[in-house]
Structure formats: C-alpha cells, structure tokens
Amino acid sequence: MKTPTQTNAIDFDSAKLQRLGFGQPSLLPRRPTTVPQLRQQLGMLLQTSLEPDRILAVFFREVQRLVPLDALHYRHQTSDLRLEFGHRGHHSVSYSLSHEGEHLGELIFRRNQRLLEEELGQLESLLSTLLYPMRNALLYRAATRSALRDPLTETGNRIAMDQTLQREIDMARRHMHPLSLLMLDIDHFKNINDTHGHAAGDSVLRAVAAAIKSQLRNVDMVFRFGGEEFLILLSNTGRDAAAMVGERLRKAAQAQDYWAEGTRIELTVSLGCSTLLAAESGESLLRRADSALYVAKREGRNRLAMAG
C-alpha cells in the first residue's frame, strides 16, 4: 500500500512548486470558492511530477478543499500499479479514466458519508485535470520499465539487477532483515538450442521464467542474469527459507511441460543460494551464489547447493 510520504522525489517536486509560487501556504487559499479556481491550481500543480503516486497524492489533498474524502484508491492493471491514500470508507464511487480511447486506470473515492450529487459533479469536473498528467506519468513509467526489462522473459534485466541489488542490501541492513539470493541455471540448455533450434530455446526460457514467477511473492524479484541464468532476490528471507524456495523453484521448473515440434523436452535446473553476511558487498553475495551453483552443477545438476 502506498501512502503520502516525504521522499527525495517529493522534495524535488516541492522545489519546483516553490519556483512556481505554490510553495507558500498563504498563496493557496484553504477553501477555493469555485471549482474553476481549484481546476486552475490543479492544472499547475499536477504538471510538476512524472510520478503517479506524487500526482495522485497532490490531487487527493487538493480536492478535499471542496469535497471531503476519506480515501482514494487507484489501479492501472497494465502498469501493475495500485495506490491507496487515506482510510477506507463505507461509501464509494468509481471512475474509469481514459483519454482518446486510451485507458488511464480506475479511480475510487471513499468516505463514510454518501457523496451528494453536487459533490459528485465537483469531483467529475476536477477529474479532467488528471488526464494529461497521468497519461504522461504512465508513458514515462512504461518507458522506464521497458529499459529495465528483458523483452524475451519479462523479467528484470542486468541493468535492473545492478540497480536493485545494492538498494536491497541497504534496506536489509537498515531494517535488520535477512536477504537471500538464488542463482538458477537451466541444465544442458545448449543441447536444447542445438537439437530443437533457437526458437524452441526462447520458448523454454519464457516458460522457465513464468514457472519461477508463479512460485514467488510479489516482493521477490527475478532478473535474467545471463543467457540461461536467472537471479532471484528474496527479501526478508533467511538461509533455511531460501533453501525451501529454491527447492520449490527446482520442482516447478521440472514439472513444466516443454515441447518443440511435438517432441517433449526433458528439462531440469540447478540452483546456488547465498544469504547476506554482515558487512558483505553485493559482489561477494553474487560470487558466493555463483560458486554454490557451480557445486550443484559439478555434483550432478538438478539440485540446489548452499553457499558456505
């Protein structure tokens, strides 16, 4: 769940607002007397960010100058985006946002008292100020995610992994939570390409990636690390729990049906697992997982090995 919090991005946006003359409370009357007045202010404020959570947080805050609300929920399935502000209310009204046929998500307003017809009219008038800012934010989000994703397997790519690993290590240390890493490699993948062709190999990679993701929590992260290698980051997961996840992934990959031109492909995977040590670097964590994977391969494949 997302709640309005002050982050570096919000600080940066606040600086923009101050330059536009919106940084001082005295410049914004607490209760605009007309919808057009608030529409004009929102038109300025919502253009200062490309982050959906920031845009909706500002919108939620400002709209309450005219229409008191208890909560705002937003979801955009294509972007896998779900945001919530405030607390749940007993009554709700939902709107589907769209611009020139392009779906921009669903917005749900909640509060404990039923919304009056006049208030609904005000909300609907103010919603138009969201269309261009949210469209731009969603386009920016899609472009950013595309740059960080492997197009074949729809997992994170190596760039995303490099950006994420140190952040997860820092968070694990800050909150004193364990962090584990699984390195997974498809056994004898070269034989699949040589025997059945690269199209079959690509199909296998997509299927293995889907099998991996189906066994993980939303907070776990999957990256394509190399040609047939995947890296899985398991947040707040210690050594024993990571070993259980690794075994589950191994069995799920083996149980999957893989076919090439009517021929079933027998497939197994090997895994190496490492758990973050005190003061350990990301490079060391990766190296230990890679060494454990090498042990699993050397000992016969189709198994999980734990780093020492």
Buried (B, 14 or more C-beta within 10 A) or exposed (E): EBEBEEEEEBEEBBEBBEEEEBEEEEEBEEEBEEBEBBBEBBEEBBBBBBBBBBBBBBBBBBBBBBBEBBBBBBBBEEBEBEBBBBEEBEEBBEBEBEEEEEEBBBBBBBBEEEBEEEBBEBBEBBBEBBBBBBBBBBEBBEEEEEEBBBEEBEBBBBEBBEEBBEEBBEEBBEEEBBBBBBBBBBBEBEEBBEEBEEEBBEBBBBBBBBBBBEBBEEEBBBBBBEEBBBBBBBBBBBBEBBBEBBBBBBBBBBEBEBEBEEEEBEBBBBBBBBBBEEEBEBEEBBBBBBBBBBBBBEEEBBBBBBBE
